């Protein structure tokens, strides 16, 4: 069944909104415990109740309050991010040893940051574990395109059919997660070479920062591992305009092929549900910014525009983009 653009947004930004139905939203939150760190009042993520019940929380480091549904990393007032991170790493290593969670079988040896209300760095944890804690993760997505006498065309990769997450689906030209020490533009440069064989000099000369998209995804079976885990994300968006002579090529096992799609071909693939959910959102944002999707031709224009820039319920941190 053909999807509308708003339905594509719904498939990515899947967590309910309080203002839509306050009673239903409040009831829905009963499915989660709130992840907190001692000394910080903010809720840092939503942990599914089933996850809370399955993890072996060391009482010397964790406080579980079932009445208020909180999971608090309990450390001294002078604890450093490194000390907090070490406790989380120890907890996760124990669960890996027990084989508690399928999602941890995709261990990446990449560390993702957790920030407090003022952008302060609180701790970092293994990338594959971030959905277990429901914390905000950060990444980059870019649209590499050609615009000449033949019109605007977009380089679209197909994910490897053996990839653990969203196998065989279409993706954005270049995309990847940002580890703790990375900034968006440098992450883009790295991912462009690793995924698309785009030389650094071409990316630095032609990439333009184009803002962010944000949403709260709720994982399904296509994502791999446990389902219903909360995954809030901020994706820094870049446009890379290149000449027709610049041809992305797979450089690792994550991408199967690159195809140069017209706008109409891209729209058709979106409507057919061929793109990974958050990649659909990035392309809709691209269409809005380039005047392809407008209030005149899209009845859900305002809803789409606001939904792809969701204000998250958790602390976030701005990064230098270039």
ChimeraX commands (.cxc) that place a marker at each C-alpha (Angstrom):
marker #1 position 0.00,0.00,0.00 radius 0.5
marker #1 position 1.32,3.41,-0.99 radius 0.5
marker #1 position 2.37,5.59,1.96 radius 0.5
marker #1 position 1.68,9.29,2.30 radius 0.5
marker #1 position 4.52,11.54,3.39 radius 0.5
marker #1 position 2.93,11.98,6.80 radius 0.5
marker #1 position 2.69,8.20,7.19 radius 0.5
marker #1 position 6.43,8.02,6.48 radius 0.5
marker #1 position 6.99,10.46,9.32 radius 0.5
marker #1 position 4.72,8.37,11.56 radius 0.5
marker #1 position 6.91,5.32,10.89 radius 0.5
marker #1 position 9.96,7.19,12.23 radius 0.5
marker #1 position 8.60,9.56,14.88 radius 0.5
marker #1 position 6.59,6.89,16.66 radius 0.5
marker #1 position 6.44,7.95,20.28 radius 0.5
marker #1 position 3.15,9.63,21.30 radius 0.5
marker #1 position 2.82,13.35,22.00 radius 0.5
marker #1 position 1.46,14.58,25.31 radius 0.5
marker #1 position -0.55,17.36,23.72 radius 0.5
marker #1 position -2.41,14.96,21.42 radius 0.5
marker #1 position -3.97,13.06,24.32 radius 0.5
marker #1 position -2.60,13.84,27.81 radius 0.5
marker #1 position -4.40,10.93,29.49 radius 0.5
marker #1 position -3.25,8.38,26.92 radius 0.5
marker #1 position 0.29,9.74,27.03 radius 0.5
marker #1 position 0.42,9.50,30.82 radius 0.5
marker #1 position -0.90,5.95,30.67 radius 0.5
marker #1 position 1.67,5.05,28.00 radius 0.5
marker #1 position 4.54,6.22,30.20 radius 0.5
marker #1 position 3.65,3.47,32.67 radius 0.5
marker #1 position 5.40,1.10,30.25 radius 0.5
marker #1 position 8.75,2.65,31.15 radius 0.5
marker #1 position 11.15,3.44,33.97 radius 0.5
marker #1 position 12.98,6.76,33.82 radius 0.5
marker #1 position 16.78,6.62,33.55 radius 0.5
marker #1 position 18.49,9.11,35.86 radius 0.5
marker #1 position 21.91,9.85,37.31 radius 0.5
marker #1 position 22.34,10.89,40.92 radius 0.5
marker #1 position 22.94,14.61,41.24 radius 0.5
marker #1 position 21.04,15.36,38.02 radius 0.5
marker #1 position 17.30,15.97,38.19 radius 0.5
marker #1 position 16.64,15.37,34.48 radius 0.5
marker #1 position 15.16,12.22,32.98 radius 0.5
marker #1 position 17.83,11.01,30.55 radius 0.5
marker #1 position 15.93,8.20,28.83 radius 0.5
marker #1 position 13.00,5.79,28.95 radius 0.5
marker #1 position 13.78,2.17,29.80 radius 0.5
marker #1 position 11.13,-0.40,28.92 radius 0.5
marker #1 position 9.83,-2.10,32.08 radius 0.5
marker #1 position 10.75,-5.53,30.74 radius 0.5
marker #1 position 14.35,-4.40,30.30 radius 0.5
marker #1 position 14.44,-3.18,33.90 radius 0.5
marker #1 position 13.23,-6.55,35.14 radius 0.5
marker #1 position 15.85,-8.48,33.14 radius 0.5
marker #1 position 19.02,-6.57,34.01 radius 0.5
marker #1 position 21.04,-7.57,37.08 radius 0.5
marker #1 position 21.37,-4.14,38.67 radius 0.5
marker #1 position 24.20,-4.07,41.22 radius 0.5
marker #1 position 22.62,-2.48,44.34 radius 0.5
marker #1 position 25.86,-0.72,45.16 radius 0.5
marker #1 position 25.62,1.29,41.95 radius 0.5
marker #1 position 21.95,1.34,40.97 radius 0.5
marker #1 position 18.75,2.36,42.73 radius 0.5
marker #1 position 15.47,1.01,41.37 radius 0.5
marker #1 position 12.34,2.82,42.54 radius 0.5
marker #1 position 9.38,0.75,41.33 radius 0.5
marker #1 position 6.80,3.17,42.73 radius 0.5
marker #1 position 8.16,6.18,40.85 radius 0.5
marker #1 position 9.50,3.99,38.05 radius 0.5
marker #1 position 13.08,5.28,38.12 radius 0.5
marker #1 position 16.42,3.62,37.50 radius 0.5
marker #1 position 19.17,5.78,38.97 radius 0.5
marker #1 position 22.89,5.38,38.49 radius 0.5
marker #1 position 24.00,6.08,42.05 radius 0.5
marker #1 position 27.43,7.60,42.50 radius 0.5
marker #1 position 29.09,10.07,44.83 radius 0.5
marker #1 position 28.67,13.82,44.31 radius 0.5
marker #1 position 32.16,14.12,42.85 radius 0.5
marker #1 position 31.85,11.22,40.41 radius 0.5
marker #1 position 33.47,11.80,37.02 radius 0.5
marker #1 position 32.00,10.83,33.64 radius 0.5
marker #1 position 34.67,8.14,33.43 radius 0.5
marker #1 position 33.57,6.62,36.74 radius 0.5
marker #1 position 29.92,6.62,35.71 radius 0.5
marker #1 position 30.81,5.13,32.35 radius 0.5
marker #1 position 32.81,2.35,34.01 radius 0.5
marker #1 position 29.79,1.30,36.11 radius 0.5
marker #1 position 27.53,1.18,33.05 radius 0.5
marker #1 position 30.16,-0.77,31.12 radius 0.5
marker #1 position 30.43,-3.29,33.95 radius 0.5
marker #1 position 26.66,-3.73,34.01 radius 0.5
marker #1 position 26.50,-4.25,30.27 radius 0.5
marker #1 position 29.46,-6.67,30.23 radius 0.5
marker #1 position 27.61,-8.84,32.73 radius 0.5
marker #1 position 24.50,-8.91,30.53 radius 0.5
marker #1 position 26.58,-9.76,27.47 radius 0.5
marker #1 position 28.12,-12.67,29.38 radius 0.5
marker #1 position 24.63,-13.88,30.32 radius 0.5
marker #1 position 23.28,-13.36,26.80 radius 0.5
marker #1 position 20.32,-11.43,28.19 radius 0.5
marker #1 position 19.64,-9.21,25.19 radius 0.5
marker #1 position 19.79,-9.92,21.47 radius 0.5
marker #1 position 20.50,-6.26,20.75 radius 0.5
marker #1 position 23.86,-6.53,22.53 radius 0.5
marker #1 position 24.93,-9.25,20.09 radius 0.5
marker #1 position 25.46,-6.35,17.69 radius 0.5
marker #1 position 28.17,-4.88,19.96 radius 0.5
marker #1 position 29.95,-2.10,18.04 radius 0.5
marker #1 position 32.83,-1.03,20.30 radius 0.5
marker #1 position 31.67,2.56,19.78 radius 0.5
marker #1 position 30.83,4.84,22.70 radius 0.5
marker #1 position 27.88,7.24,22.64 radius 0.5
marker #1 position 27.56,10.21,25.01 radius 0.5
marker #1 position 24.84,11.10,27.52 radius 0.5
marker #1 position 24.39,14.79,28.29 radius 0.5
marker #1 position 22.72,16.68,31.13 radius 0.5
marker #1 position 20.31,19.65,30.99 radius 0.5
marker #1 position 23.05,22.21,30.35 radius 0.5
marker #1 position 24.90,20.14,27.80 radius 0.5
marker #1 position 27.30,18.75,30.42 radius 0.5
marker #1 position 28.86,15.39,29.56 radius 0.5
marker #1 position 27.64,12.84,32.13 radius 0.5
marker #1 position 28.82,9.49,30.78 radius 0.5
marker #1 position 29.20,7.33,27.69 radius 0.5
marker #1 position 28.07,3.82,26.85 radius 0.5
marker #1 position 28.28,1.19,24.14 radius 0.5
marker #1 position 26.36,2.18,21.01 radius 0.5
marker #1 position 24.33,-1.02,20.76 radius 0.5
marker #1 position 23.08,-0.54,24.34 radius 0.5
marker #1 position 21.70,2.97,23.90 radius 0.5
marker #1 position 18.16,1.78,23.02 radius 0.5
marker #1 position 18.08,-0.28,26.23 radius 0.5
marker #1 position 18.43,2.97,28.18 radius 0.5
marker #1 position 16.33,5.04,25.78 radius 0.5
marker #1 position 18.87,7.86,25.66 radius 0.5
marker #1 position 19.34,10.42,22.88 radius 0.5
marker #1 position 21.87,9.40,20.26 radius 0.5
marker #1 position 23.46,11.61,17.60 radius 0.5
marker #1 position 24.44,11.02,14.01 radius 0.5
marker #1 position 24.89,12.54,10.57 radius 0.5
marker #1 position 22.85,12.00,7.41 radius 0.5
marker #1 position 23.58,13.54,4.05 radius 0.5
marker #1 position 22.02,13.75,0.63 radius 0.5
marker #1 position 24.55,13.63,-2.19 radius 0.5
marker #1 position 22.95,15.00,-5.35 radius 0.5
marker #1 position 23.58,16.17,-8.89 radius 0.5
marker #1 position 21.76,19.19,-10.31 radius 0.5
marker #1 position 22.39,20.05,-13.95 radius 0.5
marker #1 position 20.59,20.35,-17.29 radius 0.5
marker #1 position 19.11,16.89,-16.63 radius 0.5
marker #1 position 17.46,18.05,-13.40 radius 0.5
marker #1 position 18.08,17.10,-9.77 radius 0.5
marker #1 position 19.09,13.52,-9.09 radius 0.5
marker #1 position 19.96,11.87,-5.78 radius 0.5
marker #1 position 22.54,9.21,-5.04 radius 0.5
marker #1 position 20.69,6.43,-3.20 radius 0.5
marker #1 position 22.52,3.45,-1.67 radius 0.5
marker #1 position 21.03,0.05,-0.98 radius 0.5
marker #1 position 21.99,-1.44,2.36 radius 0.5
marker #1 position 23.63,-4.84,2.36 radius 0.5
marker #1 position 21.12,-7.68,2.44 radius 0.5
marker #1 position 23.20,-9.33,5.16 radius 0.5
marker #1 position 23.26,-6.24,7.39 radius 0.5
marker #1 position 21.84,-6.82,10.87 radius 0.5
marker #1 position 19.54,-3.78,10.72 radius 0.5
marker #1 position 17.15,-2.93,7.86 radius 0.5
marker #1 position 18.81,-5.33,5.40 radius 0.5
marker #1 position 18.31,-4.51,1.73 radius 0.5
marker #1 position 16.51,-1.22,2.38 radius 0.5
marker #1 position 17.39,2.08,0.75 radius 0.5
marker #1 position 19.40,4.63,2.72 radius 0.5
marker #1 position 20.64,8.20,2.59 radius 0.5
marker #1 position 23.76,8.82,0.53 radius 0.5
marker #1 position 26.00,8.92,3.61 radius 0.5
marker #1 position 24.92,8.29,7.20 radius 0.5
marker #1 position 26.42,7.19,10.48 radius 0.5
marker #1 position 26.48,7.58,14.23 radius 0.5
marker #1 position 28.61,10.08,16.13 radius 0.5
marker #1 position 30.80,8.74,18.90 radius 0.5
marker #1 position 31.52,10.76,22.03 radius 0.5
marker #1 position 34.48,12.74,20.73 radius 0.5
marker #1 position 33.25,13.37,17.18 radius 0.5
marker #1 position 31.80,16.54,15.73 radius 0.5
marker #1 position 29.26,16.34,12.90 radius 0.5
marker #1 position 31.35,17.54,9.98 radius 0.5
marker #1 position 34.30,15.31,10.79 radius 0.5
marker #1 position 31.91,12.39,11.21 radius 0.5
marker #1 position 30.51,13.17,7.75 radius 0.5
marker #1 position 33.98,13.20,6.20 radius 0.5
marker #1 position 34.83,9.86,7.79 radius 0.5
marker #1 position 31.55,8.16,6.87 radius 0.5
marker #1 position 31.63,9.51,3.30 radius 0.5
marker #1 position 34.93,7.76,2.69 radius 0.5
marker #1 position 34.02,4.58,4.57 radius 0.5
marker #1 position 30.58,4.10,3.02 radius 0.5
marker #1 position 30.68,5.87,-0.35 radius 0.5
marker #1 position 34.37,6.15,-1.32 radius 0.5
marker #1 position 33.96,9.93,-1.52 radius 0.5
marker #1 position 37.38,11.60,-1.18 radius 0.5
marker #1 position 37.83,13.97,1.74 radius 0.5
marker #1 position 38.63,16.95,-0.51 radius 0.5
marker #1 position 35.36,16.55,-2.40 radius 0.5
marker #1 position 33.31,16.35,0.79 radius 0.5
marker #1 position 35.03,19.33,2.39 radius 0.5
marker #1 position 34.58,21.42,-0.75 radius 0.5
marker #1 position 30.97,20.52,-1.49 radius 0.5
marker #1 position 29.19,19.63,1.77 radius 0.5
marker #1 position 26.85,22.20,3.31 radius 0.5
marker #1 position 25.42,21.95,6.84 radius 0.5
marker #1 position 21.63,22.00,6.53 radius 0.5
marker #1 position 20.35,21.77,10.11 radius 0.5
marker #1 position 19.04,18.78,12.02 radius 0.5
marker #1 position 16.14,16.39,12.11 radius 0.5
marker #1 position 14.95,14.92,15.41 radius 0.5
marker #1 position 12.40,12.30,16.34 radius 0.5
marker #1 position 11.68,9.47,18.78 radius 0.5
marker #1 position 11.77,6.10,17.08 radius 0.5
marker #1 position 10.38,2.96,18.68 radius 0.5
marker #1 position 12.26,-0.06,17.43 radius 0.5
marker #1 position 10.52,-2.84,15.50 radius 0.5
marker #1 position 11.78,-6.17,14.17 radius 0.5
marker #1 position 13.57,-4.56,11.21 radius 0.5
marker #1 position 15.88,-2.74,13.60 radius 0.5
marker #1 position 17.25,-6.00,15.00 radius 0.5
marker #1 position 17.17,-7.20,18.58 radius 0.5
marker #1 position 14.42,-6.46,21.08 radius 0.5
marker #1 position 11.40,-4.50,19.91 radius 0.5
marker #1 position 9.58,-1.53,21.48 radius 0.5
marker #1 position 12.82,0.04,22.75 radius 0.5
marker #1 position 12.78,3.83,22.68 radius 0.5
marker #1 position 15.35,5.49,20.43 radius 0.5
marker #1 position 15.38,9.32,20.46 radius 0.5
marker #1 position 17.75,10.67,17.83 radius 0.5
marker #1 position 19.24,13.92,16.58 radius 0.5
marker #1 position 20.65,13.69,13.06 radius 0.5
marker #1 position 22.82,16.49,11.72 radius 0.5
marker #1 position 21.92,16.94,8.06 radius 0.5
marker #1 position 24.26,17.86,5.20 radius 0.5
marker #1 position 23.78,18.42,1.48 radius 0.5
marker #1 position 26.60,17.39,-0.84 radius 0.5
marker #1 position 26.16,18.81,-4.34 radius 0.5
marker #1 position 28.53,17.21,-6.84 radius 0.5
marker #1 position 29.06,17.01,-10.55 radius 0.5
marker #1 position 27.87,14.04,-12.59 radius 0.5
marker #1 position 31.48,12.82,-12.74 radius 0.5
marker #1 position 31.54,12.18,-8.97 radius 0.5
marker #1 position 30.18,8.67,-8.47 radius 0.5
marker #1 position 29.85,7.17,-4.97 radius 0.5
marker #1 position 30.95,3.55,-4.70 radius 0.5
marker #1 position 30.62,1.00,-1.88 radius 0.5
marker #1 position 33.75,0.87,0.25 radius 0.5
marker #1 position 32.70,-1.55,2.98 radius 0.5
marker #1 position 30.25,-4.38,3.51 radius 0.5
marker #1 position 27.43,-2.09,4.65 radius 0.5
marker #1 position 26.38,-0.84,1.19 radius 0.5
marker #1 position 25.51,-3.07,-1.75 radius 0.5
marker #1 position 25.22,-0.48,-4.54 radius 0.5
marker #1 position 24.56,3.19,-5.33 radius 0.5
marker #1 position 21.86,4.32,-7.74 radius 0.5
marker #1 position 21.24,7.79,-9.18 radius 0.5
marker #1 position 17.52,8.43,-8.71 radius 0.5
marker #1 position 15.44,11.22,-10.15 radius 0.5
marker #1 position 13.18,13.09,-7.73 radius 0.5
marker #1 position 10.19,11.15,-9.04 radius 0.5
marker #1 position 11.97,7.83,-8.60 radius 0.5
marker #1 position 12.91,8.83,-5.06 radius 0.5
marker #1 position 9.32,9.82,-4.29 radius 0.5
marker #1 position 8.06,6.48,-5.63 radius 0.5
marker #1 position 10.54,4.51,-3.52 radius 0.5
marker #1 position 9.51,6.51,-0.47 radius 0.5
marker #1 position 5.82,5.81,-1.11 radius 0.5
marker #1 position 6.63,2.11,-1.51 radius 0.5
marker #1 position 8.30,2.00,1.92 radius 0.5
marker #1 position 11.69,1.08,0.47 radius 0.5
marker #1 position 13.71,3.51,2.61 radius 0.5
marker #1 position 14.87,2.98,6.18 radius 0.5
marker #1 position 12.43,5.02,8.34 radius 0.5
marker #1 position 14.77,7.81,9.46 radius 0.5
marker #1 position 16.16,8.12,5.93 radius 0.5
marker #1 position 12.65,8.93,4.70 radius 0.5
marker #1 position 12.52,11.79,7.19 radius 0.5
marker #1 position 15.88,13.16,6.00 radius 0.5
marker #1 position 14.70,13.08,2.38 radius 0.5
marker #1 position 11.43,14.82,3.22 radius 0.5
marker #1 position 13.47,17.51,4.97 radius 0.5
marker #1 position 15.63,17.79,1.83 radius 0.5
marker #1 position 12.51,18.13,-0.35 radius 0.5
marker #1 position 11.15,20.90,1.90 radius 0.5
marker #1 position 14.42,22.84,1.92 radius 0.5
marker #1 position 14.79,22.57,-1.87 radius 0.5
marker #1 position 11.22,23.64,-2.61 radius 0.5
marker #1 position 10.17,20.23,-3.91 radius 0.5
marker #1 position 7.69,19.67,-1.10 radius 0.5
marker #1 position 5.62,22.78,-0.43 radius 0.5
marker #1 position 2.43,23.92,1.28 radius 0.5
marker #1 position 0.85,24.08,-2.19 radius 0.5
marker #1 position 1.49,20.43,-3.12 radius 0.5
marker #1 position 1.47,18.69,0.28 radius 0.5
marker #1 position -1.72,18.84,2.41 radius 0.5
marker #1 position 0.17,17.68,5.52 radius 0.5
marker #1 position 3.02,20.17,5.02 radius 0.5
marker #1 position 2.89,21.84,8.45 radius 0.5
marker #1 position 2.58,18.55,10.35 radius 0.5
marker #1 position 5.52,17.10,8.44 radius 0.5
marker #1 position 7.65,20.20,8.96 radius 0.5
marker #1 position 7.14,20.23,12.72 radius 0.5
marker #1 position 7.29,16.47,13.25 radius 0.5
marker #1 position 10.73,16.08,11.67 radius 0.5
marker #1 position 12.06,18.66,14.14 radius 0.5
marker #1 position 10.68,17.22,17.34 radius 0.5
marker #1 position 11.58,18.84,20.64 radius 0.5
marker #1 position 12.83,15.88,22.60 radius 0.5
marker #1 position 11.76,15.07,26.15 radius 0.5
marker #1 position 15.39,14.60,27.21 radius 0.5
marker #1 position 18.43,16.86,27.54 radius 0.5
marker #1 position 20.33,17.43,24.31 radius 0.5
marker #1 position 23.65,19.04,23.44 radius 0.5
marker #1 position 24.56,21.18,20.45 radius 0.5
marker #1 position 27.70,20.32,18.50 radius 0.5
marker #1 position 29.96,22.45,16.37 radius 0.5
marker #1 position 28.93,21.65,12.80 radius 0.5
marker #1 position 32.07,22.71,10.95 radius 0.5
marker link #1:1,2 radius 0.2
marker link #1:2,3 radius 0.2
marker link #1:3,4 radius 0.2
marker link #1:4,5 radius 0.2
marker link #1:5,6 radius 0.2
marker link #1:6,7 radius 0.2
marker link #1:7,8 radius 0.2
marker link #1:8,9 radius 0.2
marker link #1:9,10 radius 0.2
marker link #1:10,11 radius 0.2
marker link #1:11,12 radius 0.2
marker link #1:12,13 radius 0.2
marker link #1:13,14 radius 0.2
marker link #1:14,15 radius 0.2
marker link #1:15,16 radius 0.2
marker link #1:16,17 radius 0.2
marker link #1:17,18 radius 0.2
marker link #1:18,19 radius 0.2
marker link #1:19,20 radius 0.2
marker link #1:20,21 radius 0.2
marker link #1:21,22 radius 0.2
marker link #1:22,23 radius 0.2
marker link #1:23,24 radius 0.2
marker link #1:24,25 radius 0.2
marker link #1:25,26 radius 0.2
marker link #1:26,27 radius 0.2
marker link #1:27,28 radius 0.2
marker link #1:28,29 radius 0.2
marker link #1:29,30 radius 0.2
marker link #1:30,31 radius 0.2
marker link #1:31,32 radius 0.2
marker link #1:32,33 radius 0.2
marker link #1:33,34 radius 0.2
marker link #1:34,35 radius 0.2
marker link #1:35,36 radius 0.2
marker link #1:36,37 radius 0.2
marker link #1:37,38 radius 0.2
marker link #1:38,39 radius 0.2
marker link #1:39,40 radius 0.2
marker link #1:40,41 radius 0.2
marker link #1:41,42 radius 0.2
marker link #1:42,43 radius 0.2
marker link #1:43,44 radius 0.2
marker link #1:44,45 radius 0.2
marker link #1:45,46 radius 0.2
marker link #1:46,47 radius 0.2
marker link #1:47,48 radius 0.2
marker link #1:48,49 radius 0.2
marker link #1:49,50 radius 0.2
marker link #1:50,51 radius 0.2
marker link #1:51,52 radius 0.2
marker link #1:52,53 radius 0.2
marker link #1:53,54 radius 0.2
marker link #1:54,55 radius 0.2
marker link #1:55,56 radius 0.2
marker link #1:56,57 radius 0.2
marker link #1:57,58 radius 0.2
marker link #1:58,59 radius 0.2
marker link #1:59,60 radius 0.2
marker link #1:60,61 radius 0.2
marker link #1:61,62 radius 0.2
marker link #1:62,63 radius 0.2
marker link #1:63,64 radius 0.2
marker link #1:64,65 radius 0.2
marker link #1:65,66 radius 0.2
marker link #1:66,67 radius 0.2
marker link #1:67,68 radius 0.2
marker link #1:68,69 radius 0.2
marker link #1:69,70 radius 0.2
marker link #1:70,71 radius 0.2
marker link #1:71,72 radius 0.2
marker link #1:72,73 radius 0.2
marker link #1:73,74 radius 0.2
marker link #1:74,75 radius 0.2
marker link #1:75,76 radius 0.2
marker link #1:76,77 radius 0.2
marker link #1:77,78 radius 0.2
marker link #1:78,79 radius 0.2
marker link #1:79,80 radius 0.2
marker link #1:80,81 radius 0.2
marker link #1:81,82 radius 0.2
marker link #1:82,83 radius 0.2
marker link #1:83,84 radius 0.2
marker link #1:84,85 radius 0.2
marker link #1:85,86 radius 0.2
marker link #1:86,87 radius 0.2
marker link #1:87,88 radius 0.2
marker link #1:88,89 radius 0.2
marker link #1:89,90 radius 0.2
marker link #1:90,91 radius 0.2
marker link #1:91,92 radius 0.2
marker link #1:92,93 radius 0.2
marker link #1:93,94 radius 0.2
marker link #1:94,95 radius 0.2
marker link #1:95,96 radius 0.2
marker link #1:96,97 radius 0.2
marker link #1:97,98 radius 0.2
marker link #1:98,99 radius 0.2
marker link #1:99,100 radius 0.2
marker link #1:100,101 radius 0.2
marker link #1:101,102 radius 0.2
marker link #1:102,103 radius 0.2
marker link #1:103,104 radius 0.2
marker link #1:104,105 radius 0.2
marker link #1:105,106 radius 0.2
marker link #1:106,107 radius 0.2
marker link #1:107,108 radius 0.2
marker link #1:108,109 radius 0.2
marker link #1:109,110 radius 0.2
marker link #1:110,111 radius 0.2
marker link #1:111,112 radius 0.2
marker link #1:112,113 radius 0.2
marker link #1:113,114 radius 0.2
marker link #1:114,115 radius 0.2
marker link #1:115,116 radius 0.2
marker link #1:116,117 radius 0.2
marker link #1:117,118 radius 0.2
marker link #1:118,119 radius 0.2
marker link #1:119,120 radius 0.2
marker link #1:120,121 radius 0.2
marker link #1:121,122 radius 0.2
marker link #1:122,123 radius 0.2
marker link #1:123,124 radius 0.2
marker link #1:124,125 radius 0.2
marker link #1:125,126 radius 0.2
marker link #1:126,127 radius 0.2
marker link #1:127,128 radius 0.2
marker link #1:128,129 radius 0.2
marker link #1:129,130 radius 0.2
marker link #1:130,131 radius 0.2
marker link #1:131,132 radius 0.2
marker link #1:132,133 radius 0.2
marker link #1:133,134 radius 0.2
marker link #1:134,135 radius 0.2
marker link #1:135,136 radius 0.2
marker link #1:136,137 radius 0.2
marker link #1:137,138 radius 0.2
marker link #1:138,139 radius 0.2
marker link #1:139,140 radius 0.2
marker link #1:140,141 radius 0.2
marker link #1:141,142 radius 0.2
marker link #1:142,143 radius 0.2
marker link #1:143,144 radius 0.2
marker link #1:144,145 radius 0.2
marker link #1:145,146 radius 0.2
marker link #1:146,147 radius 0.2
marker link #1:147,148 radius 0.2
marker link #1:148,149 radius 0.2
marker link #1:149,150 radius 0.2
marker link #1:150,151 radius 0.2
marker link #1:151,152 radius 0.2
marker link #1:152,153 radius 0.2
marker link #1:153,154 radius 0.2
marker link #1:154,155 radius 0.2
marker link #1:155,156 radius 0.2
marker link #1:156,157 radius 0.2
marker link #1:157,158 radius 0.2
marker link #1:158,159 radius 0.2
marker link #1:159,160 radius 0.2
marker link #1:160,161 radius 0.2
marker link #1:161,162 radius 0.2
marker link #1:162,163 radius 0.2
marker link #1:163,164 radius 0.2
marker link #1:164,165 radius 0.2
marker link #1:165,166 radius 0.2
marker link #1:166,167 radius 0.2
marker link #1:167,168 radius 0.2
marker link #1:168,169 radius 0.2
marker link #1:169,170 radius 0.2
marker link #1:170,171 radius 0.2
marker link #1:171,172 radius 0.2
marker link #1:172,173 radius 0.2
marker link #1:173,174 radius 0.2
marker link #1:174,175 radius 0.2
marker link #1:175,176 radius 0.2
marker link #1:176,177 radius 0.2
marker link #1:177,178 radius 0.2
marker link #1:178,179 radius 0.2
marker link #1:179,180 radius 0.2
marker link #1:180,181 radius 0.2
marker link #1:181,182 radius 0.2
marker link #1:182,183 radius 0.2
marker link #1:183,184 radius 0.2
marker link #1:184,185 radius 0.2
marker link #1:185,186 radius 0.2
marker link #1:186,187 radius 0.2
marker link #1:187,188 radius 0.2
marker link #1:188,189 radius 0.2
marker link #1:189,190 radius 0.2
marker link #1:190,191 radius 0.2
marker link #1:191,192 radius 0.2
marker link #1:192,193 radius 0.2
marker link #1:193,194 radius 0.2
marker link #1:194,195 radius 0.2
marker link #1:195,196 radius 0.2
marker link #1:196,197 radius 0.2
marker link #1:197,198 radius 0.2
marker link #1:198,199 radius 0.2
marker link #1:199,200 radius 0.2
marker link #1:200,201 radius 0.2
marker link #1:201,202 radius 0.2
marker link #1:202,203 radius 0.2
marker link #1:203,204 radius 0.2
marker link #1:204,205 radius 0.2
marker link #1:205,206 radius 0.2
marker link #1:206,207 radius 0.2
marker link #1:207,208 radius 0.2
marker link #1:208,209 radius 0.2
marker link #1:209,210 radius 0.2
marker link #1:210,211 radius 0.2
marker link #1:211,212 radius 0.2
marker link #1:212,213 radius 0.2
marker link #1:213,214 radius 0.2
marker link #1:214,215 radius 0.2
marker link #1:215,216 radius 0.2
marker link #1:216,217 radius 0.2
marker link #1:217,218 radius 0.2
marker link #1:218,219 radius 0.2
marker link #1:219,220 radius 0.2
marker link #1:220,221 radius 0.2
marker link #1:221,222 radius 0.2
marker link #1:222,223 radius 0.2
marker link #1:223,224 radius 0.2
marker link #1:224,225 radius 0.2
marker link #1:225,226 radius 0.2
marker link #1:226,227 radius 0.2
marker link #1:227,228 radius 0.2
marker link #1:228,229 radius 0.2
marker link #1:229,230 radius 0.2
marker link #1:230,231 radius 0.2
marker link #1:231,232 radius 0.2
marker link #1:232,233 radius 0.2
marker link #1:233,234 radius 0.2
marker link #1:234,235 radius 0.2
marker link #1:235,236 radius 0.2
marker link #1:236,237 radius 0.2
marker link #1:237,238 radius 0.2
marker link #1:238,239 radius 0.2
marker link #1:239,240 radius 0.2
marker link #1:240,241 radius 0.2
marker link #1:241,242 radius 0.2
marker link #1:242,243 radius 0.2
marker link #1:243,244 radius 0.2
marker link #1:244,245 radius 0.2
marker link #1:245,246 radius 0.2
marker link #1:246,247 radius 0.2
marker link #1:247,248 radius 0.2
marker link #1:248,249 radius 0.2
marker link #1:249,250 radius 0.2
marker link #1:250,251 radius 0.2
marker link #1:251,252 radius 0.2
marker link #1:252,253 radius 0.2
marker link #1:253,254 radius 0.2
marker link #1:254,255 radius 0.2
marker link #1:255,256 radius 0.2
marker link #1:256,257 radius 0.2
marker link #1:257,258 radius 0.2
marker link #1:258,259 radius 0.2
marker link #1:259,260 radius 0.2
marker link #1:260,261 radius 0.2
marker link #1:261,262 radius 0.2
marker link #1:262,263 radius 0.2
marker link #1:263,264 radius 0.2
marker link #1:264,265 radius 0.2
marker link #1:265,266 radius 0.2
marker link #1:266,267 radius 0.2
marker link #1:267,268 radius 0.2
marker link #1:268,269 radius 0.2
marker link #1:269,270 radius 0.2
marker link #1:270,271 radius 0.2
marker link #1:271,272 radius 0.2
marker link #1:272,273 radius 0.2
marker link #1:273,274 radius 0.2
marker link #1:274,275 radius 0.2
marker link #1:275,276 radius 0.2
marker link #1:276,277 radius 0.2
marker link #1:277,278 radius 0.2
marker link #1:278,279 radius 0.2
marker link #1:279,280 radius 0.2
marker link #1:280,281 radius 0.2
marker link #1:281,282 radius 0.2
marker link #1:282,283 radius 0.2
marker link #1:283,284 radius 0.2
marker link #1:284,285 radius 0.2
marker link #1:285,286 radius 0.2
marker link #1:286,287 radius 0.2
marker link #1:287,288 radius 0.2
marker link #1:288,289 radius 0.2
marker link #1:289,290 radius 0.2
marker link #1:290,291 radius 0.2
marker link #1:291,292 radius 0.2
marker link #1:292,293 radius 0.2
marker link #1:293,294 radius 0.2
marker link #1:294,295 radius 0.2
marker link #1:295,296 radius 0.2
marker link #1:296,297 radius 0.2
marker link #1:297,298 radius 0.2
marker link #1:298,299 radius 0.2
marker link #1:299,300 radius 0.2
marker link #1:300,301 radius 0.2
marker link #1:301,302 radius 0.2
marker link #1:302,303 radius 0.2
marker link #1:303,304 radius 0.2
marker link #1:304,305 radius 0.2
marker link #1:305,306 radius 0.2
marker link #1:306,307 radius 0.2
marker link #1:307,308 radius 0.2
marker link #1:308,309 radius 0.2
marker link #1:309,310 radius 0.2
marker link #1:310,311 radius 0.2
marker link #1:311,312 radius 0.2
marker link #1:312,313 radius 0.2
marker link #1:313,314 radius 0.2
marker link #1:314,315 radius 0.2
marker link #1:315,316 radius 0.2
marker link #1:316,317 radius 0.2
marker link #1:317,318 radius 0.2
marker link #1:318,319 radius 0.2
marker link #1:319,320 radius 0.2
marker link #1:320,321 radius 0.2
marker link #1:321,322 radius 0.2
view
